């Protein structure tokens, strides 16, 4: 009798030991998904930030939602131990979270593509301007443009010259066709201008 009870407990324990391994796998999977299929903005937040974001969101699921869902599961299956019910509910919630991330990422995909097309259009227009207007010292770096998106449809694109602290820059507005280009007389490279350096 004792051996049967012990075996039964071990079996329940093993059935209720899937939550944390699933948590680790889901956090890594969602981190990659958030980077490859962003749910907002034009691009992913970076792999480390995406994994961190997924970890925090899933920790809330495990700590708050899983016990509540486990209670509901125990009402339907009263013989199920609490730890097993919480584990199963948590695993189901974590897997559902992966599905939600995929759906949101796919739904946001057209916006990401539109932003990529916008970026490519402004780069092509800025390059045309540089070919016609930039001094000779900047012409050799036309394949190495630096772009800073300053707002919806507004970009600051620069081409470097011989002096790394001086660039030839333009503002490109893609809210018109073809995109409008305006010379920026501030010659700070984007990396410096973004941080307010002088």
Phi and psi in degrees as a GROMACS rama.xvg file:
@    title "Ramachandran Plot"
@    xaxis  label "Phi"
@    yaxis  label "Psi"
@TYPE xy
-63.388  -39.815  UNK-2
-65.6503  -38.6907  UNK-3
-64.7052  -43.7767  UNK-4
-63.7168  -41.9496  UNK-5
-62.8889  -44.1969  UNK-6
-63.393  -39.247  UNK-7
-64.2802  -42.7586  UNK-8
-63.9928  -42.3961  UNK-9
-61.4213  -41.7823  UNK-10
-61.8341  -44.016  UNK-11
-64.0151  -40.1583  UNK-12
-61.2023  -43.8511  UNK-13
-65.3133  -36.5737  UNK-14
-68.692  -26.4419  UNK-15
-101.484  24.2246  UNK-16
-119.115  30.1669  UNK-17
-104.577  -11.1611  UNK-18
-62.907  -52.3684  UNK-19
-72.6869  -38.2252  UNK-20
-61.2925  -38.8561  UNK-21
-65.2688  -40.5424  UNK-22
-56.5155  -48.9479  UNK-23
-61.961  -46.2314  UNK-24
-63.2901  -43.0117  UNK-25
-66.464  -40.0171  UNK-26
-60.599  -44.1663  UNK-27
-66.4112  -43.2538  UNK-28
-63.58  -46.9518  UNK-29
-66.1169  -34.5003  UNK-30
-59.8495  -44.9026  UNK-31
-65.85  -42.2888  UNK-32
-62.8441  -42.222  UNK-33
-64.402  -28.3476  UNK-34
-78.2784  -40.8746  UNK-35
-82.5855  -34.0293  UNK-36
-125.079  76.4238  UNK-37
-58.0571  142.942  UNK-38
-95.5032  -7.53932  UNK-39
-156.711  169.838  UNK-40
63.8211  -173.201  UNK-41
-90.5225  -18.1982  UNK-42
-152.601  168.246  UNK-43
-67.0376  159.946  UNK-44
-78.7389  -1.4891  UNK-45
102.99  143.529  UNK-46
-60.95  -44.5037  UNK-47
-62.3757  -46.6874  UNK-48
-64.2262  -37.3619  UNK-49
-65.4342  -42.3971  UNK-50
-65.3143  -40.5923  UNK-51
-62.3455  -44.7748  UNK-52
-61.8053  -45.3342  UNK-53
-63.4379  -38.621  UNK-54
-62.4795  -45.0957  UNK-55
-64.8684  -47.0576  UNK-56
-61.6002  -42.488  UNK-57
-74.3499  -28.5451  UNK-58
-64.3991  -39.2695  UNK-59
-63.476  -41.7446  UNK-60
-58.5921  -46.467  UNK-61
-69.2583  -41.0255  UNK-62
-79.1665  -32.9072  UNK-63
-109.123  -54.5851  UNK-64
-75.9196  -36.6082  UNK-65
-62.1899  -45.807  UNK-66
-61.4768  -37.9658  UNK-67
-66.7142  -43.5584  UNK-68
-66.9699  -32.6264  UNK-69
-64.1837  -38.0857  UNK-70
-62.363  -44.2118  UNK-71
-61.3621  -39.9695  UNK-72
-65.5618  -37.7968  UNK-73
-68.9249  -29.5557  UNK-74
-65.2777  -34.5574  UNK-75
-79.4618  -29.279  UNK-76
-132.052  80.238  UNK-77
-60.199  -23.7677  UNK-78
-79.7069  -10.8877  UNK-79
-75.3693  128.056  UNK-80
-61.0564  151.135  UNK-81
-58.0796  -44.3718  UNK-82
-63.3475  -36.3546  UNK-83
-71.5518  -41.3065  UNK-84
-62.2846  -43.8598  UNK-85
-64.133  -41.066  UNK-86
-61.8964  -49.4277  UNK-87
-64.3894  -42.0141  UNK-88
-63.8329  -41.5756  UNK-89
-63.0222  -42.8188  UNK-90
-61.6924  -44.1052  UNK-91
-62.4446  -41.7331  UNK-92
-66.0814  -40.121  UNK-93
-63.8909  -43.2118  UNK-94
-67.1859  -37.3113  UNK-95
-63.5472  -35.1138  UNK-96
-62.2094  -38.2949  UNK-97
-62.3594  -43.552  UNK-98
-61.6826  -42.1088  UNK-99
-62.4106  -43.6219  UNK-100
-61.474  -42.1644  UNK-101
-63.2153  -45.7932  UNK-102
-62.27  -46.5903  UNK-103
-64.0013  -40.7483  UNK-104
-63.7665  -42.2334  UNK-105
-68.4909  -37.2588  UNK-106
-66.1673  -32.3641  UNK-107
-87.0142  -6.77  UNK-108
-57.8059  -42.8571  UNK-109
-59.1806  -36.9314  UNK-110
-66.8336  -37.5211  UNK-111
-65.9559  -43.1634  UNK-112
-63.0978  -41.5261  UNK-113
-62.1244  -39.8271  UNK-114
-66.4368  -37.9842  UNK-115
-66.3602  -40.2346  UNK-116
-64.1038  -39.7745  UNK-117
-62.2801  -44.053  UNK-118
-62.841  -42.4038  UNK-119
-66.1824  -39.1698  UNK-120
-65.3167  -42.0916  UNK-121
-68.0364  -36.7865  UNK-122
-64.2014  -41.7637  UNK-123
-64.3678  -41.1823  UNK-124
-69.5743  -39.6511  UNK-125
-63.7364  -40.4716  UNK-126
-62.7006  -41.6472  UNK-127
-59.463  -42.954  UNK-128
-63.2882  -44.8933  UNK-129
-63.0044  -39.3677  UNK-130
-60.2839  -39.4549  UNK-131
-88.394  -27.187  UNK-132
-118.822  -24.4005  UNK-133
-74.1956  141.735  UNK-134
-59.0677  160.551  UNK-135
-56.6301  -35.3107  UNK-136
-63.0399  -19.4479  UNK-137
-95.3428  -16.5863  UNK-138
-62.6539  -33.4221  UNK-139
-73.3047  -10.6432  UNK-140
-107.688  21.015  UNK-141
-65.3858  -17.5592  UNK-142
-89.1087  4.44405  UNK-143
-129.956  63.2121  UNK-144
-80.2384  147.497  UNK-145
-114.433  125.745  UNK-146
-123.347  135.48  UNK-147
-122.18  115.203  UNK-148
-79.3892  115.013  UNK-149
-94.8353  -14.3351  UNK-150
176.696  179.307  UNK-151
-57.6858  123.447  UNK-152
68.342  10.9576  UNK-153
-127.093  124.217  UNK-154
-128.925  149.833  UNK-155
-115.594  115.907  UNK-156
-118.738  132.889  UNK-157
-127.12  153.672  UNK-158
-124.081  134.316  UNK-159
-80.9503  154.137  UNK-160
-115.906  -156.579  UNK-161
-68.0041  -35.6961  UNK-162
-89.3007  116.177  UNK-163
-65.053  -14.3973  UNK-164
-95.9103  1.42004  UNK-165
-131.214  130.093  UNK-166
-130.808  161.587  UNK-167
-101.21  115.096  UNK-168
-123.968  151.876  UNK-169
-137.007  155.342  UNK-170
-97.2186  133.697  UNK-171
-120.395  124.956  UNK-172
-107.809  114.43  UNK-173
-93.4867  10.1297  UNK-174
-82.9798  21.2856  UNK-175
-152.177  163.513  UNK-176
-129.423  122.129  UNK-177
-69.674  164.163  UNK-178
-56.5421  140.255  UNK-179
-83.3123  141.135  UNK-180
-122.671  131.038  UNK-181
-129.816  131.702  UNK-182
-66.6041  135.775  UNK-183
-103.211  118.778  UNK-184
-80.7221  -7.33968  UNK-185
-74.6141  118.933  UNK-186
-96.0965  11.1267  UNK-187
-68.3358  135.676  UNK-188
-61.4568  159.051  UNK-189
-56.7229  -41.7272  UNK-190
-57.3999  -35.5861  UNK-191
-82.8657  -42.7514  UNK-192
-65.142  -34.8661  UNK-193
-61.9792  -32.5322  UNK-194
-100.815  9.17689  UNK-195
73.0332  18.2938  UNK-196
-72.3101  157.316  UNK-197
